[in-house]
Amino acid sequence: MTTSAVNQIEQSITSEKHSPSLDILDRYATACGKTLRIAFV
């Protein structure tokens, strides 16, 4: 994932105009060396 792609994801999250898909969030987490975990409590 390129720096510009990460920047686009961050902008879409902060703008609240578009919600990224779970796939995009998972790829973002992987690019950051993290694991996406979603829990309903």
N, C-alpha and C positions, 0 to 999 in steps of 0.2 A: 504494500500500500504506500503510495507516494505521500509526500508532505502536503501537496495540494489537495489530495483526496481527504486526508485527515482534517485539513482546514475546512473543507466544504462540509464535512460531517459536523464539526464543531459549530460552524455558523448555522447550520440547519437546526441544531439542537437549541442554541441560544436565541434564535429568531422566533421560535415557536410557530413558524409558518408551515413547517413540514416536519412530520415525525419520521425518522429513519426506520427502516424495516429491522426486524430482529437479525436478519442476515448481515446487514450493514453494521449493526452494533456488535455482532459477534466478530466480524472482521476487524473492527476498530479495536476491540478488546485484545484480539490476537496480536495486532500490530503493536500494541502497547505492552505486550508480554503478560497479559492478564487473561482470565477466563470470565466469560459472561455467565452470570448466574441470576436467574429470575425466580423469585419465590412468592407465593401467595400465602399469607399468614392469616 
